[in-house]
Amino acid sequence: ITAAVLEDDGPQHRTVPVPIGDAGLPVRAGDRVDVWATGDPSTSTDGRAATHRVASGARVAAASDRSVVLEVTPGQVEAVAAAAATATITLAGR
């Protein structure tokens, strides 16, 4: 992730772009979502896909057909960015 795609949105929040693929939850700016990441089962020690929540209560700052920009706390940035780069992302509405 580069500075070009990570915008500063004040001291309390950061915006991070996240791909959601074709079957993503329909969301619009202002919606709150939990962000779940499912890793590749071939990289798992037991061969099963590992799914875990990487952010809770993220605000959708912008949305398109295949991606969203999420506003998260500074402490959530690393987990969301890593998941966006290495896992399949699922958004769960709140």
Beta strands, then each sheet from edge to edge (+ up, - down):
strand 1: 7-8
strand 2: 14-19
strand 3: 32-38
strand 4: 51-63
strand 5: 67-72
strand 6: 88-93
sheet 1: 1+ 2- 5+ 4- 3+ 6-
end
